[in-house]
């Protein structure tokens, strides 16, 4: 098997210790089922073309370029050579700035993973020294790297014989959780309910094992394609019948703990009220009917 093509080549630098390294993407979407846009009348694949937004003319590949919008509809062209002239150290060097405790890294900042390996035998010793020193301290290195004309902060940690580098998002790329959580109410929940939920969590305790991950939608897509390719009809799956029963949150917790399927209907405000409170409207209606009958 031919070795994979390196995504990036450069140097890993820790103070005065430097070694040549290569980066490989640690994730792939090759196995995903992909669909192409086709002409439904001819069955031929469609080809996308770039069109001038003002004239409507088709723009050929050699006419395409980059531009920055300085004002509405006004662009200044940026040439490839001009982008390449923006040279900073992280273009070709992963310079480690500092080391931080692993548990201090907010997972929301984690972006894309890469494998970092030594490039040739020349810097093997330096690579091993940096890797093993990080293992001893159980720290994650923070460095900078330029990928696809953007500088990224990258978190580096030991992984087997090599290193795992994960690019991090910048703070301006994250949305503020308060914009989404501020309106969430804090209802009073009884300790019994919390205890029941905790027992359910305990009953489903497991270890992280990605080998057990199953992409059921991907499996269904493959079966769909296989049936179509074999000329077999494709029938829509029958939708699961929804129960009209409304149960209280406490009942749902108790049934879940017993392993019963129960109902998936969300508890309503009425269902969460005490039984005595739910009975009052019926009594009031009965008294009103009795008064009308007497009159």
SVG drawing of the C-alpha trace seen along z (x, -y; Angstrom):
<svg xmlns="http://www.w3.org/2000/svg" viewBox="-86 -51 106 58">
<polyline fill="none" stroke="black" stroke-width="0.4" points="0.0,0.0 1.4,-3.4 2.0,-5.8 -0.6,-8.6 0.2,-12.0 1.3,-14.5 -1.1,-17.4 1.6,-19.7 5.4,-19.6 7.5,-21.7 9.3,-21.7 8.2,-21.2 10.1,-23.5 10.4,-23.5 12.7,-26.3 16.0,-25.4 15.0,-21.8 13.7,-21.4 12.7,-18.4 11.1,-18.0 7.5,-16.7 4.6,-16.0 0.8,-16.3 -1.9,-13.9 -5.6,-14.5 -6.8,-12.1 -10.4,-12.0 -11.9,-11.1 -15.3,-11.0 -14.3,-8.6 -16.6,-5.8 -19.7,-8.1 -22.4,-7.5 -22.3,-10.4 -24.9,-11.5 -24.2,-13.6 -26.6,-16.0 -27.9,-14.6 -30.3,-15.5 -33.4,-13.4 -34.4,-13.3 -31.1,-12.0 -29.5,-10.5 -26.3,-12.4 -24.3,-14.1 -24.5,-17.8 -21.5,-20.1 -21.3,-23.3 -20.2,-26.5 -19.2,-29.8 -21.3,-32.8 -20.6,-36.5 -23.1,-37.9 -23.6,-41.1 -23.3,-40.0 -24.5,-36.4 -21.6,-35.3 -20.0,-31.9 -16.5,-32.4 -13.8,-30.0 -11.3,-28.4 -8.4,-30.6 -10.5,-33.7 -11.3,-32.9 -9.5,-34.7 -9.8,-35.9 -11.2,-39.3 -11.8,-41.2 -15.0,-43.3 -14.0,-46.8 -17.5,-48.2 -20.8,-47.0 -20.1,-45.4 -16.5,-46.7 -13.7,-44.1 -9.9,-44.4 -8.3,-41.4 -5.8,-39.4 -3.3,-37.4 -2.0,-33.9 1.5,-35.3 0.5,-38.1 -1.0,-35.6 2.2,-33.5 4.1,-36.7 2.4,-36.8 5.1,-34.9 5.1,-34.3 7.0,-31.7 4.0,-29.4 3.8,-28.9 6.5,-26.3 7.2,-25.9 5.0,-24.6 6.5,-26.7 5.3,-25.5 4.4,-28.5 3.4,-26.8 2.0,-23.8 -1.4,-23.6 -3.2,-21.0 -5.3,-18.8 -8.5,-19.3 -8.3,-23.1 -9.1,-22.9 -12.7,-23.7 -14.0,-21.0 -16.0,-23.6 -12.7,-24.9 -11.6,-21.6 -11.8,-21.6 -10.0,-19.2 -7.6,-16.4 -4.2,-15.7 -1.5,-13.0 1.9,-14.5 4.9,-12.2 8.6,-12.7 9.7,-13.4 12.6,-11.1 15.2,-9.8 17.2,-13.1 14.9,-14.5 13.7,-11.2 15.6,-11.7 14.3,-15.3 10.8,-14.2 11.0,-11.4 12.3,-13.7 9.5,-16.2 6.8,-13.4 8.1,-11.6 8.6,-14.8 5.0,-15.6 3.9,-12.1 5.8,-12.6 4.2,-15.9 0.7,-15.0 0.5,-18.4 -0.9,-19.6 1.3,-21.8 -0.2,-24.9 1.4,-26.1 0.6,-27.9 0.4,-26.6 -0.8,-28.0 -3.1,-25.8 -5.1,-26.8 -3.9,-30.5 -5.1,-30.7 -3.2,-30.6 -4.6,-28.2 -3.7,-27.5 -3.1,-23.8 -3.1,-21.6 -0.5,-18.8 -0.4,-15.7 1.2,-12.3 -0.7,-9.5 1.1,-6.1 4.4,-6.5 3.4,-9.9 1.6,-13.1 -2.0,-14.2 -2.6,-17.8 -6.0,-19.3 -6.7,-22.8 -8.6,-25.0 -11.2,-27.6 -10.7,-31.2 -13.0,-32.8 -14.7,-34.9 -15.8,-31.6 -17.8,-30.4 -21.3,-31.6 -22.1,-32.7 -24.0,-30.0 -26.0,-32.6 -27.8,-33.6 -29.3,-30.1 -29.6,-29.2 -30.8,-32.5 -34.5,-31.6 -34.2,-28.2 -36.3,-28.1 -35.2,-26.5 -38.3,-24.5 -38.3,-22.9 -37.6,-19.2 -38.1,-16.8 -35.1,-14.8 -37.0,-11.6 -37.1,-12.4 -33.4,-13.3 -32.6,-10.0 -34.6,-8.0 -32.9,-9.7 -29.5,-9.0 -30.4,-5.3 -31.3,-5.3 -27.9,-6.8 -26.2,-4.1 -28.1,-1.4 -26.7,-2.7 -23.1,-3.2 -20.5,-2.1 -17.0,-2.8 -16.2,-5.0 -15.9,-2.5 -16.1,-4.0 -16.0,-0.6 -19.6,-0.2 -20.7,-3.4 -23.2,-2.5 -24.3,-5.0 -27.8,-3.6 -28.7,-6.3 -25.6,-5.4 -26.6,-1.7 -30.1,-2.6 -28.7,-4.7 -26.6,-1.8 -29.6,0.5 -31.6,-2.0 -28.9,-2.3 -28.5,1.5 -32.3,1.9 -32.4,-0.8 -29.3,0.7 -31.0,4.1 -34.2,2.7 -36.3,3.4 -39.0,1.0 -38.2,-1.2 -41.0,-1.5 -41.2,-4.2 -40.7,-2.8 -43.8,-2.7 -43.8,-5.5 -43.9,-4.4 -47.3,-5.0 -47.3,-7.7 -49.1,-7.0 -51.8,-9.5 -51.2,-8.6 -49.8,-11.4 -47.9,-10.4 -46.3,-12.4 -42.6,-12.8 -42.5,-10.7 -44.3,-7.8 -41.9,-8.1 -38.9,-7.9 -40.3,-4.9 -41.2,-3.0 -37.7,-3.8 -36.1,-2.4 -38.1,0.8 -37.0,1.2 -40.5,0.6 -40.9,-1.3 -43.8,-3.3 -44.7,-6.2 -42.5,-8.8 -45.1,-11.6 -43.7,-14.6 -45.4,-15.4 -47.7,-18.4 -48.3,-20.9 -51.6,-19.3 -50.0,-15.9 -47.4,-17.2 -50.1,-18.6 -51.3,-16.7 -54.3,-14.5 -56.4,-16.6 -55.7,-19.7 -56.7,-17.9 -60.0,-16.8 -61.2,-20.3 -62.4,-21.4 -64.5,-18.2 -66.2,-18.9 -66.9,-22.5 -68.4,-21.5 -70.6,-19.0 -71.9,-21.6 -72.7,-24.0 -74.7,-21.3 -76.6,-20.5 -77.5,-24.2 -78.8,-24.5 -80.9,-21.3 -82.4,-22.7 -83.3,-26.0"/>
</svg>
